[in-house]
Amino acid sequence: MSLGKRVFTAFFVFVMIPLVVLGTVSSLAFQHVTREKYEEQLELSMNAIGRNITNMIKEANYFSDFWVTTKDSVQSVEQSIGMGSAPPPAADDPYIEEMVERQKLSQRVLLTYPGIKSVTLYGDDGKVVNVRFIPDTPAPFEQLKTNPLYAEALAKNGAPVWIGPYEDRLLTGENNLFTQIRVLLDIDTLASKGLLVIRFQMNELSRIFDFYNTEANGNRRFLLVGRSGTVIYDSGEQLAGENFYRQAGISGRLDLTQRYQSSKMDFLGQKSLVSVHYLPEIKRLGTGDWTLVTVTDWDYLTGDQTRILSWVVGITAASLACALVFNLMFVRRTVNTFVRVAGAMRRVERGDLTTRVPVTGNDETVILAKGFNSLVARVSELLDEVVREQHRKRRAEMMLLQAQIKPHFLFNALESINILAARNDGRKVSRMVQQLANIFRISIQQKEEIRIDQELEHVRSYLEIQKFRFEELFEYEIDVPDRLLHHRILKLTLQPLVENCVQHGFEGIDYLGRIRISAVEEGDNIAFYVADNGIGIPQRKMAMFAAGGATALEALDGEPAETGERRGLGVGNVNDRLRIHYGPGYGLLLCSAEGMGTVIKCLIPKSAS
């Protein structure tokens, strides 16, 4: 990392981040404390609301109990039912007495509890008496008997069963009122006289919620959730009758059966604090699993602290801006000098010795820049001298290696001519001298590289000389595509490899030896293969080659004879020459096994003449 980045990073890490973290932690801590305190107060409020709702249901149950257990009420029902079944007196209208009884019943209902909006009495014999103060249609008794709540009311034998609005449309009617079902009992015998269905309009519920919502400046929303998550009351008048879990999207996050639970979440697309409070006391009064839900706008809880946090963020941002200006004006200039020097050093490291650092100003950074420039200039001079020395050394090594190979050709050729001359075979001597002349014509060229066709002519001349010398010992084949003949190769490369086949591979064989020279293209390279079917190379020497011992291929160059002549044919020298001339990626690769012959691969780059 550059110095400038380190300075800025240090400033960012040790100044900016701590301030941001401090502000964030303070904000979160303040939110947490605010939420805890609010939830404590909210829990108390929800307990109070729960008690008010419980008292409201208790009051309705009280008036219902008082009215139902009044003997006069039971008699009125009996008389009403009787009037409906017995023939009326001849002098009177058949329905007059029933209307009178209904009027009496209406008066008793109104005097008992004004929240009652309809009362329906279902006699055991199927007769129905209905008193209503608003348009309201009683449920058909046959359908009522199939409702599970009917069986629950019978099982309670007089105790009330409450159904909230929207929990059961059949029982709550078209007005979706709070409904109570209970068995009507005889006060003396406690025998069942039928079923009583009372529907209530709980205006008290709205007054309770309005009172607590006023305390929160209208930022709270109250819901009463009944059986199966059905919303039976919504102060926002939006979710009544809907499934609370599906509409509010809180499934899995809140449990409506918890005594008290609270969670921050999105409620109907608005960030809110949602609190639930299960009402077990009210269940004992005949209701189902009713839960009180309070939704508080999150902005209402965090409004003041958000404004304070905004001021803190603004002051912090201004302080950081001043610090950045100071950093740019007083620190950056010095840092930039070091950055430029470091960048120049990297360019020098990559090999660009022409790099110089601009010299400006008159402070201590100028000394650093001048010293760096002088150092780079001196290094450039020394490297130029080293390059020149290496070039001279490389040319001397090449000349030495070539000098080691050339006398070897001459020695073998003259030895063969001497043998033929001793046999008085003048024609073969003439042909061998001609082939030898071809070899020397190529060898004495001053060029280090020649065309491949010239190298192959040199090899062919050498093989012809060897065939004169070793009759019926071997045959050879040269298979090189014409398209490769114009490319260039380091001279005297293939001939020592072929010589290795003749002098070493065919030593002591009793069969016809074969030499095959071929070439193929391998991408941007040319690979020559010199293969023979000779005796192969001993495992000991192959192991030395695989381990890189001696000079690798030098281990294959043979051993000194008694005359002091080295029997090897310069394979190691060829490999060294190729690597020096073309680079470490080129050279010889050898594969051999005793009795299986030898294959030498020679890899060189393409270089058209």
ZATI-473010 format. One record per residue (C-alpha): residue number from 1; residue in one letter; x, z, y negated. Coordinates in Angstrom, 1 decimal, decimal comma. Last residue first. Layout:
// ZATI-473010
- seq/type/u/w/v
- NUM/a/X/Z/Y
...
//
This chain:
// ZATI-473010
- seq/type/u/w/v
- 609/s/15,4/-43,2/16,7
- 608/a/12,5/-41,2/17,9
- 607/s/13,0/-37,4/18,3
- 606/k/10,8/-35,7/20,9
- 605/p/12,1/-32,3/21,7
- 604/i/14,2/-31,6/24,9
- 603/l/13,4/-29,9/28,2
- 602/c/15,7/-30,5/31,2
- 601/k/14,2/-29,5/34,6
- 600/i/16,5/-29,2/37,6
- 599/v/15,0/-29,5/41,1
- 598/t/17,1/-28,6/44,1
- 597/g/16,9/-29,2/47,9
- 596/m/15,0/-27,3/50,6
- 595/g/17,8/-26,2/53,0
- 594/e/18,6/-23,2/50,8
- 593/a/16,1/-22,9/48,0
- 592/s/16,1/-24,3/44,5
- 591/c/14,3/-24,3/41,1
- 590/l/16,3/-24,6/37,9
- 589/l/15,2/-24,6/34,2
- 588/l/17,5/-26,2/31,7
- 587/g/17,5/-26,1/27,9
- 586/y/15,0/-25,8/25,0
- 585/g/13,2/-22,9/23,3
- 584/p/16,5/-21,3/22,2
- 583/g/17,3/-24,1/19,7
- 582/y/17,9/-27,9/19,8
- 581/h/21,7/-28,1/19,4
- 580/i/23,0/-24,7/20,5
- 579/r/20,4/-24,5/23,3
- 578/l/21,1/-28,0/24,6
- 577/r/24,9/-27,4/24,5
- 576/d/24,6/-24,1/26,3
- 575/n/22,5/-25,7/29,1
- 574/v/24,9/-28,6/29,5
- 573/n/27,9/-26,2/29,6
- 572/g/26,2/-24,2/32,4
- 571/v/25,7/-27,4/34,4
- 570/g/29,4/-28,4/33,9
- 569/l/30,1/-30,1/37,3
- 568/g/31,4/-27,2/39,4
- 567/r/34,4/-27,7/41,5
- 566/r/36,8/-26,0/39,1
- 565/e/40,3/-27,3/39,8
- 564/g/42,9/-24,6/40,4
- 563/t/44,4/-26,6/43,2
- 562/e/43,0/-24,1/45,7
- 561/a/39,5/-24,7/44,4
- 560/p/37,9/-22,6/41,7
- 559/e/34,3/-21,8/42,3
- 558/g/31,1/-23,6/41,4
- 557/d/29,2/-24,1/38,2
- 556/l/26,1/-22,3/39,5
- 555/a/27,0/-18,9/38,0
- 554/e/27,5/-20,6/34,7
- 553/l/23,7/-21,2/34,8
- 552/a/23,0/-17,6/33,7
- 551/t/26,0/-17,0/31,5
- 550/a/27,3/-14,5/34,0
- 549/g/24,1/-12,8/34,9
- 548/g/20,6/-13,7/33,6
- 547/a/18,9/-11,9/36,4
- 546/a/17,2/-15,1/37,6
- 545/f/20,5/-16,9/37,6
- 544/m/22,3/-14,2/39,5
- 543/a/19,5/-14,2/42,0
- 542/m/19,8/-17,9/42,4
- 541/k/23,5/-17,5/43,0
- 540/r/22,9/-15,0/45,8
- 539/q/20,1/-17,0/47,2
- 538/p/22,4/-20,0/47,9
- 537/i/21,6/-23,2/46,1
- 536/g/20,0/-26,2/48,0
- 535/i/21,4/-28,2/50,9
- 534/g/20,4/-31,5/49,4
- 533/n/17,0/-33,2/48,9
- 532/d/17,6/-33,9/45,3
- 531/a/15,6/-33,6/42,0
- 530/v/16,5/-34,3/38,4
- 529/y/13,4/-33,8/36,2
- 528/f/13,4/-34,7/32,5
- 527/a/10,9/-33,1/30,2
- 526/i/10,1/-34,6/26,8
- 525/n/8,6/-32,5/24,1
- 524/d/5,9/-32,8/21,4
- 523/g/3,1/-32,3/24,0
- 522/e/4,8/-32,5/27,4
- 521/e/5,8/-36,1/28,0
- 520/v/7,2/-37,0/31,4
- 519/a/10,6/-38,0/32,7
- 518/s/12,0/-38,9/36,1
- 517/i/15,4/-38,9/38,0
- 516/r/15,3/-38,9/41,8
- 515/i/18,3/-38,3/44,0
- 514/r/18,1/-38,8/47,7
- 513/g/20,6/-37,9/50,4
- 512/l/20,7/-39,7/53,7
- 511/y/21,3/-37,3/56,6
- 510/d/24,3/-35,4/58,0
- 509/i/24,8/-33,1/55,0
- 508/g/28,3/-31,4/54,4
- 507/e/28,1/-31,4/50,6
- 506/f/25,1/-33,3/49,4
- 505/g/23,9/-30,7/46,9
- 504/h/27,3/-29,8/45,5
- 503/q/29,2/-33,0/44,6
- 502/v/26,3/-35,4/44,5
- 501/c/23,5/-33,2/43,1
- 500/n/25,8/-31,5/40,6
- 499/e/27,0/-34,9/39,4
- 498/v/23,4/-35,8/38,7
- 497/l/23,1/-32,7/36,5
- 496/p/26,4/-33,6/34,8
- 495/q/25,1/-37,1/34,1
- 494/l/21,8/-35,9/32,5
- 493/t/23,2/-34,4/29,3
- 492/l/26,2/-36,4/28,4
- 491/k/24,7/-37,4/25,0
- 490/l/22,1/-35,2/23,4
- 489/i/18,8/-37,2/23,6
- 488/r/17,0/-39,6/21,4
- 487/h/13,7/-41,4/21,8
- 486/h/13,7/-45,2/22,2
- 485/l/13,4/-45,0/26,0
- 484/l/10,3/-42,8/26,0
- 483/r/7,7/-45,7/25,8
- 482/d/9,5/-47,4/28,7
- 481/p/8,5/-44,7/31,1
- 480/v/11,4/-43,1/33,1
- 479/d/11,6/-43,4/36,9
- 478/i/15,2/-43,6/38,1
- 477/e/15,8/-43,7/41,9
- 476/y/18,9/-42,8/43,9
- 475/e/20,5/-43,3/47,3
- 474/f/22,9/-41,0/49,1
- 473/l/25,9/-40,7/51,5
- 472/e/26,0/-44,3/52,8
- 471/e/29,2/-44,9/51,0
- 470/f/30,7/-42,0/49,1
- 469/r/33,2/-43,5/46,6
- 468/f/31,4/-46,7/45,9
- 467/k/28,2/-44,8/45,7
- 466/q/29,8/-42,4/43,3
- 465/i/30,8/-45,2/40,9
- 464/e/27,2/-46,6/41,1
- 463/l/25,9/-43,1/40,3
- 462/y/28,2/-42,8/37,2
- 461/s/27,1/-46,2/35,9
- 460/r/23,4/-45,3/36,4
- 459/v/24,0/-42,0/34,5
- 458/h/25,6/-43,8/31,5
- 457/e/22,8/-46,4/31,5
- 456/l/20,3/-43,5/31,6
- 455/e/22,0/-42,0/28,5
- 454/q/21,8/-45,4/26,7
- 453/d/18,1/-45,7/27,6
- 452/i/17,5/-42,2/26,2
- 451/r/19,0/-43,2/22,8
- 450/i/22,1/-41,3/21,7
- 449/e/22,7/-37,9/20,1
- 448/e/26,0/-36,3/19,2
- 447/k/27,2/-39,5/17,6
- 446/q/31,0/-40,2/17,5
- 445/q/30,7/-42,6/20,4
- 444/i/33,6/-42,1/22,8
- 443/s/31,3/-41,1/25,7
- 442/i/29,1/-44,2/25,5
- 441/r/31,9/-46,7/25,8
- 440/f/33,6/-44,4/28,2
- 439/i/30,8/-44,6/30,7
- 438/n/30,4/-48,4/30,4
- 437/a/34,2/-48,7/30,9
- 436/l/33,9/-46,6/34,1
- 435/q/31,2/-49,0/35,4
- 434/q/33,5/-52,0/34,8
- 433/v/36,4/-50,1/36,4
- 432/m/34,2/-49,4/39,4
- 431/r/33,2/-53,1/39,6
- 430/s/36,9/-54,2/39,5
- 429/v/37,9/-51,6/42,0
- 428/k/35,1/-52,8/44,3
- 427/r/36,5/-56,3/44,1
- 426/g/40,0/-55,2/44,6
- 425/d/39,5/-53,4/47,9
- 424/n/43,1/-52,9/48,8
- 423/r/42,2/-49,6/50,6
- 422/a/44,6/-47,7/48,4
- 421/a/43,0/-49,3/45,4
- 420/l/39,6/-48,0/46,6
- 419/i/40,9/-44,4/46,9
- 418/n/42,6/-44,6/43,5
- 417/i/39,4/-45,9/41,9
- 416/s/37,5/-42,9/43,3
- 415/e/40,1/-40,4/42,0
- 414/l/40,1/-42,2/38,7
- 413/a/36,3/-41,8/38,4
- 412/n/36,4/-38,1/39,3
- 411/f/39,2/-37,2/36,8
- 410/l/37,7/-39,3/34,0
- 409/f/34,3/-37,7/34,2
- 408/h/35,8/-34,1/34,3
- 407/p/38,0/-35,0/31,3
- 406/k/34,8/-35,6/29,3
- 405/i/33,0/-32,4/30,2
- 404/q/35,3/-29,7/28,7
- 403/a/35,8/-31,7/25,6
- 402/q/32,1/-31,9/25,1
- 401/l/31,9/-28,1/25,2
- 400/l/34,7/-27,7/22,7
- 399/m/33,2/-30,2/20,3
- 398/m/29,9/-28,4/20,4
- 397/e/31,6/-25,0/19,9
- 396/a/33,5/-26,3/16,9
- 395/r/30,3/-27,8/15,4
- 394/r/28,6/-24,4/15,7
- 393/k/31,5/-22,5/14,1
- 392/r/31,5/-24,8/11,1
- 391/h/27,7/-24,4/10,7
- 390/q/28,0/-20,6/11,1
- 389/e/30,7/-20,5/8,4
- 388/r/28,6/-22,5/6,0
- 387/v/25,5/-20,3/6,6
- 386/v/27,6/-17,2/6,1
- 385/e/28,9/-18,5/2,7
- 384/d/25,3/-19,3/1,6
- 383/l/24,3/-15,8/2,7
- 382/l/27,0/-14,2/0,6
- 381/e/26,0/-16,2/-2,6
- 380/s/22,3/-15,3/-2,1
- 379/v/23,1/-11,6/-1,6
- 378/r/25,1/-11,6/-4,9
- 377/a/22,2/-13,2/-6,8
- 376/v/19,7/-10,8/-5,2
- 375/l/21,8/-7,8/-6,3
- 374/s/22,1/-9,0/-9,9
- 373/n/18,4/-9,5/-10,2
- 372/f/17,7/-6,1/-8,8
- 371/g/20,1/-4,4/-11,2
- 370/k/18,5/-6,2/-14,2
- 369/a/15,0/-5,1/-13,2
- 368/l/16,0/-1,5/-12,6
- 367/i/17,9/-1,3/-15,9
- 366/v/14,9/-2,8/-17,7
- 365/t/12,6/-0,1/-16,2
- 364/e/14,6/2,5/-18,1
- 363/d/13,3/1,4/-21,4
- 362/n/14,0/-1,6/-23,6
- 361/g/11,2/-4,0/-23,0
- 360/t/11,0/-7,1/-20,9
- 359/v/13,1/-8,4/-18,0
- 358/p/11,2/-10,7/-15,6
- 357/v/12,1/-10,0/-12,0
- 356/r/13,9/-12,9/-10,2
- 355/t/13,2/-14,6/-6,9
- 354/t/15,5/-17,6/-6,0
- 353/l/16,5/-15,7/-2,8
- 352/d/13,2/-16,6/-1,2
- 351/g/13,9/-15,5/2,4
- 350/r/10,8/-13,5/3,4
- 349/e/12,6/-10,3/2,5
- 348/v/13,4/-11,8/-0,9
- 347/r/9,6/-12,4/-1,4
- 346/r/9,0/-8,8/-0,4
- 345/m/11,6/-7,6/-2,8
- 344/a/10,0/-9,6/-5,6
- 343/g/6,7/-7,9/-4,8
- 342/a/8,3/-4,5/-4,9
- 341/v/10,0/-5,3/-8,3
- 340/r/6,7/-6,5/-9,7
- 339/v/4,9/-3,3/-8,4
- 338/f/7,5/-1,1/-9,9
- 337/t/7,1/-2,7/-13,3
- 336/n/3,3/-2,6/-12,9
- 335/v/3,5/1,2/-12,3
- 334/t/5,1/1,7/-15,7
- 333/r/2,5/-0,4/-17,5
- 332/r/-0,4/1,1/-15,5
- 331/v/0,3/4,7/-16,4
- 330/f/-0,1/4,7/-20,2
- 329/m/-2,9/2,3/-21,2
- 328/l/-4,7/1,7/-17,9
- 327/n/-4,6/5,3/-16,7
- 326/f/-5,7/6,6/-20,1
- 325/v/-8,6/4,2/-20,1
- 324/l/-9,5/5,3/-16,6
- 323/a/-9,5/9,0/-17,6
- 322/c/-11,8/8,2/-20,5
- 321/a/-14,2/6,3/-18,1
- 320/l/-14,1/9,3/-15,7
- 319/s/-15,1/11,7/-18,5
- 318/a/-18,0/9,3/-19,5
- 317/a/-19,1/9,1/-15,9
- 316/t/-19,1/12,9/-15,5
- 315/i/-21,2/13,3/-18,6
- 314/g/-23,7/10,7/-17,4
- 313/v/-23,8/12,1/-13,9
- 312/v/-24,4/15,7/-15,2
- 311/w/-27,2/14,4/-17,5
- 310/s/-28,8/12,5/-14,6
- 309/l/-28,5/15,6/-12,4
- 308/i/-30,4/17,7/-15,0
- 307/r/-33,2/15,0/-15,1
- 306/t/-33,3/14,9/-11,3
- 305/q/-33,4/18,7/-11,2
- 304/d/-36,5/18,7/-13,3
- 303/g/-38,4/16,1/-11,2
- 302/t/-37,3/17,3/-7,8
- 301/l/-40,5/19,0/-6,6
- 300/y/-42,9/16,6/-8,4
- 299/d/-40,8/13,7/-7,4
- 298/w/-41,4/14,7/-3,8
- 297/d/-45,2/14,4/-4,1
- 296/t/-46,7/17,1/-2,0
- 295/v/-48,8/16,5/1,1
- 294/t/-50,6/19,4/2,6
- 293/v/-52,2/19,3/6,1
- 292/l/-54,6/21,9/7,5
- 291/t/-55,1/21,6/11,3
- 290/w/-58,3/21,8/13,3
- 289/d/-58,2/22,0/17,1
- 288/g/-62,0/22,2/17,7
- 287/t/-64,4/24,4/15,9
- 286/g/-66,4/27,2/17,5
- 285/l/-65,5/30,3/15,5
- 284/r/-62,5/31,0/17,8
- 283/k/-61,1/27,6/16,6
- 282/i/-61,1/28,9/13,0
- 281/e/-58,6/31,6/13,9
- 280/p/-56,2/29,1/15,4
- 279/l/-55,8/27,1/12,2
- 278/y/-52,6/25,0/12,5
- 277/h/-50,7/24,5/9,3
- 276/v/-48,9/21,2/8,6
- 275/s/-46,6/20,4/5,7
- 274/v/-45,6/16,9/4,4
- 273/l/-43,1/16,7/1,6
- 272/s/-43,3/13,3/0,1
- 271/k/-41,6/10,0/-0,5
- 270/q/-44,4/7,4/-1,1
- 269/g/-45,3/4,5/1,2
- 268/l/-48,3/6,1/2,8
- 267/f/-46,3/9,3/3,5
- 266/d/-42,6/8,7/3,5
- 265/m/-40,8/11,8/4,8
- 264/k/-39,6/15,3/4,1
- 263/s/-40,8/17,7/6,8
- 262/s/-42,7/21,0/7,1
- 261/q/-44,1/23,1/9,9
- 260/y/-46,4/26,1/10,1
- 259/r/-48,5/27,4/13,0
- 258/q/-47,6/24,3/15,0
- 257/t/-50,4/22,4/16,8
- 256/l/-50,2/19,5/14,4
- 255/d/-46,6/18,7/15,6
- 254/l/-44,6/16,7/13,0
- 253/r/-41,9/14,1/13,5
- 252/g/-43,0/12,3/16,7
- 251/s/-45,8/10,4/15,0
- 250/i/-45,5/10,6/11,2
- 249/g/-46,8/7,2/10,3
- 248/a/-49,6/8,4/8,0
- 247/q/-52,2/5,9/9,2
- 246/r/-51,4/6,1/13,0
- 245/y/-50,8/9,8/13,2
- 244/f/-53,8/10,7/11,0
- 243/n/-56,3/8,6/12,8
- 242/e/-58,9/7,5/10,2
- 241/g/-62,3/9,0/9,4
- 240/a/-61,2/10,3/6,0
- 239/l/-57,9/8,6/5,1
- 238/q/-58,5/7,5/1,5
- 237/e/-60,6/10,2/-0,3
- 236/g/-57,5/11,8/-1,8
- 235/s/-58,9/15,2/-1,0
- 234/d/-59,1/14,0/2,6
- 233/y/-61,5/15,7/5,1
- 232/i/-62,3/15,0/8,8
- 231/v/-59,0/13,1/9,5
- 230/t/-59,1/12,4/13,2
- 229/g/-55,9/13,5/15,0
- 228/s/-57,5/13,7/18,5
- 227/r/-59,9/16,5/17,3
- 226/g/-59,7/17,6/13,7
- 225/v/-57,3/17,0/10,7
- 224/l/-58,2/18,6/7,4
- 223/l/-56,2/16,9/4,6
- 222/f/-55,0/18,2/1,2
- 221/r/-53,0/16,2/-1,4
- 220/r/-50,8/17,9/-3,9
- 219/n/-49,5/16,6/-7,2
- 218/g/-52,7/17,4/-9,2
- 217/n/-51,0/19,9/-11,5
- 216/a/-49,8/22,0/-8,6
- 215/e/-52,1/24,9/-9,5
- 214/t/-55,0/22,4/-10,0
- 213/n/-54,5/21,4/-6,3
- 212/y/-55,1/24,9/-5,2
- 211/f/-58,5/25,2/-7,0
- 210/d/-59,5/21,6/-6,1
- 209/f/-58,9/22,4/-2,4
- 208/i/-61,2/25,4/-2,4
- 207/r/-63,9/23,7/-4,5
- 206/s/-63,9/20,7/-2,1
- 205/l/-64,4/23,0/0,9
- 204/e/-67,2/24,9/-0,9
- 203/n/-69,2/21,7/-1,0
- 202/m/-69,5/21,9/2,8
- 201/q/-72,6/19,8/3,4
- 200/f/-74,0/21,2/6,7
- 199/r/-75,8/19,6/9,6
- 198/i/-77,6/21,9/12,1
- 197/v/-78,4/20,9/15,7
- 196/l/-80,4/23,6/17,7
- 195/l/-80,9/23,1/21,4
- 194/g/-83,8/24,5/23,4
- 193/k/-85,7/27,7/24,1
- 192/s/-83,0/29,3/26,3
- 191/a/-83,7/32,7/27,6
- 190/l/-82,2/35,7/25,7
- 189/t/-85,2/37,7/26,9
- 188/d/-86,1/39,4/23,7
- 187/i/-84,5/37,3/21,0
- 186/d/-85,3/34,1/22,8
- 185/l/-82,3/31,8/22,6
- 184/l/-81,6/28,5/20,8
- 183/v/-78,5/26,9/22,3
- 182/r/-75,9/25,8/19,7
- 181/i/-74,6/22,7/17,9
- 180/q/-73,1/22,8/14,4
- 179/t/-72,4/19,7/12,3
- 178/f/-70,2/19,1/9,3
- 177/l/-71,6/16,0/7,7
- 176/n/-70,8/12,3/8,3
- 175/n/-73,8/11,0/6,3
- 174/e/-74,9/8,6/9,0
- 173/g/-75,1/11,3/11,6
- 172/t/-72,5/14,0/12,5
- 171/l/-73,6/14,1/16,1
- 170/l/-73,5/10,4/17,0
- 169/r/-70,5/9,7/14,7
- 168/d/-68,4/12,2/16,6
- 167/e/-65,2/13,4/14,9
- 166/y/-66,1/11,5/11,7
- 165/p/-67,1/14,7/9,9
- 164/g/-66,2/17,8/11,8
- 163/i/-68,0/19,0/14,9
- 162/w/-68,7/22,7/15,4
- 161/v/-69,9/24,5/18,5
- 160/p/-71,9/27,7/18,0
- 159/a/-72,3/30,5/20,6
- 158/g/-75,8/30,4/22,1
- 157/n/-75,0/29,8/25,8
- 156/k/-71,4/28,8/25,4
- 155/a/-71,7/26,5/28,5
- 154/l/-74,7/24,8/27,0
- 153/a/-72,8/24,0/23,8
- 152/e/-69,8/22,6/25,9
- 151/a/-72,2/20,5/27,9
- 150/y/-73,7/19,0/24,7
- 149/l/-70,2/18,5/23,3
- 148/p/-69,4/16,2/26,2
- 147/n/-72,2/13,8/25,0
- 146/t/-74,6/12,5/27,7
- 145/k/-77,3/15,0/26,7
- 144/l/-77,2/13,8/23,1
- 143/q/-77,9/10,2/24,2
- 142/e/-81,2/11,3/25,8
- 141/f/-81,9/13,6/22,9
- 140/p/-81,8/10,8/20,4
- 139/a/-79,6/11,9/17,4
- 138/p/-81,4/13,0/14,4
- 137/t/-81,8/10,7/11,4
- 136/d/-80,9/12,0/8,0
- 135/p/-82,2/11,1/4,5
- 134/i/-81,6/14,4/2,6
- 133/f/-83,4/17,7/2,9
- 132/r/-84,1/17,4/6,6
- 131/v/-86,3/19,3/9,0
- 130/n/-86,6/17,9/12,6
- 129/v/-88,7/19,2/15,5
- 128/v/-88,1/17,5/18,8
- 127/k/-90,1/17,9/22,1
- 126/g/-88,0/17,2/25,2
- 125/d/-89,4/20,0/27,4
- 124/d/-86,4/22,3/26,7
- 123/g/-87,1/21,8/23,0
- 122/y/-84,7/20,0/20,7
- 121/l/-84,7/21,6/17,3
- 120/t/-83,1/19,5/14,5
- 119/v/-82,0/21,1/11,2
- 118/s/-80,9/19,1/8,2
- 117/k/-79,0/19,6/4,9
- 116/i/-77,8/23,2/5,3
- 115/g/-75,5/24,1/2,4
- 114/p/-78,3/26,1/0,8
- 113/y/-78,1/28,8/3,5
- 112/t/-80,9/31,2/4,5
- 111/l/-83,5/30,7/1,8
- 110/l/-83,4/26,9/2,3
- 109/v/-83,7/27,2/6,1
- 108/r/-86,6/29,7/5,8
- 107/q/-88,5/27,4/3,4
- 106/s/-87,9/24,4/5,6
- 105/l/-89,2/26,3/8,7
- 104/k/-92,4/27,3/6,8
- 103/q/-92,9/23,7/5,8
- 102/r/-92,3/22,5/9,3
- 101/e/-94,8/25,0/10,6
- 100/v/-97,4/23,7/8,1
- 99/m/-96,7/20,2/9,1
- 98/e/-97,2/21,1/12,7
- 97/e/-100,5/22,8/11,8
- 96/i/-101,7/19,7/10,0
- 95/y/-100,7/17,2/12,6
- 94/p/-103,8/17,1/14,8
- 93/d/-106,1/17,0/11,7
- 92/d/-108,8/19,8/12,0
- 91/a/-112,4/20,1/13,1
- 90/a/-111,8/19,1/16,6
- 89/p/-108,9/21,5/17,2
- 88/p/-105,7/19,7/18,2
- 87/p/-105,0/18,8/21,9
- 86/a/-101,9/20,6/23,1
- 85/s/-98,4/19,1/23,3
- 84/g/-97,3/18,7/19,7
- 83/m/-99,0/21,9/18,7
- 82/g/-97,1/23,7/21,4
- 81/i/-93,8/22,4/20,2
- 80/s/-94,5/23,6/16,7
- 79/q/-95,9/26,9/18,0
- 78/e/-92,8/27,4/20,1
- 77/v/-90,5/26,5/17,2
- 76/s/-92,4/28,8/14,9
- 75/q/-92,1/31,6/17,5
- 74/v/-88,4/31,2/17,7
- 73/s/-88,1/31,4/13,9
- 72/d/-90,3/34,5/13,8
- 71/k/-88,1/36,2/16,3
- 70/t/-85,1/35,8/14,1
- 69/t/-82,1/35,1/16,3
- 68/v/-81,7/31,6/15,1
- 67/w/-81,8/32,4/11,4
- 66/f/-79,4/35,3/11,5
- 65/d/-76,9/33,5/13,7
- 64/s/-77,1/30,4/11,5
- 63/f/-76,6/32,5/8,4
- 62/y/-73,6/34,2/10,0
- 61/n/-72,2/31,0/11,4
- 60/a/-72,2/29,4/8,0
- 59/e/-70,5/32,4/6,6
- 58/k/-67,9/32,4/9,3
- 57/i/-67,2/28,7/8,7
- 56/m/-66,6/29,4/5,0
- 55/n/-64,6/32,5/5,8
- 54/t/-62,4/30,4/8,1
- 53/i/-62,0/27,8/5,4
- 52/n/-61,0/30,5/2,9
- 51/r/-58,6/32,1/5,4
- 50/g/-57,0/28,7/6,0
- 49/i/-56,7/28,1/2,3
- 48/a/-54,9/31,5/2,0
- 47/n/-52,6/30,7/4,8
- 46/m/-51,9/27,3/3,2
- 45/s/-51,1/29,0/-0,1
- 44/l/-48,7/31,5/1,6
- 43/e/-47,0/28,6/3,4
- 42/l/-46,8/26,7/0,1
- 41/q/-45,0/29,6/-1,6
- 40/e/-42,4/29,8/1,2
- 39/e/-42,2/26,0/1,2
- 38/y/-41,6/25,9/-2,5
- 37/k/-38,8/28,5/-2,2
- 36/e/-37,2/26,6/0,6
- 35/r/-37,6/23,2/-1,1
- 34/t/-36,0/24,5/-4,3
- 33/v/-33,1/26,0/-2,4
- 32/h/-32,6/22,8/-0,5
- 31/q/-32,9/20,6/-3,6
- 30/f/-30,4/22,8/-5,4
- 29/a/-28,0/22,6/-2,5
- 28/l/-28,4/18,9/-2,4
- 27/s/-27,8/18,5/-6,1
- 26/s/-24,8/20,9/-6,0
- 25/v/-23,4/19,1/-3,0
- 24/t/-23,8/15,7/-4,7
- 23/g/-22,3/16,9/-8,0
- 22/l/-19,4/18,5/-6,3
- 21/v/-18,9/15,5/-4,1
- 20/v/-18,9/13,1/-7,1
- 19/l/-16,5/15,3/-9,0
- 18/p/-14,3/15,7/-5,9
- 17/i/-14,4/11,9/-5,3
- 16/m/-13,4/11,0/-8,9
- 15/v/-10,4/13,3/-9,3
- 14/f/-8,3/13,8/-6,2
- 13/v/-9,4/10,7/-4,2
- 12/f/-9,9/8,2/-7,0
- 11/f/-6,8/9,3/-9,0
- 10/a/-4,8/9,3/-5,7
- 9/t/-6,3/5,9/-4,9
- 8/f/-5,4/4,5/-8,3
- 7/v/-1,8/5,8/-8,0
- 6/r/-1,6/4,4/-4,5
- 5/k/-3,0/1,1/-5,5
- 4/g/-0,5/0,8/-8,3
- 3/l/2,3/1,8/-5,9
- 2/s/1,3/-0,9/-3,4
- 1/m/0,0/0,0/0,0
//
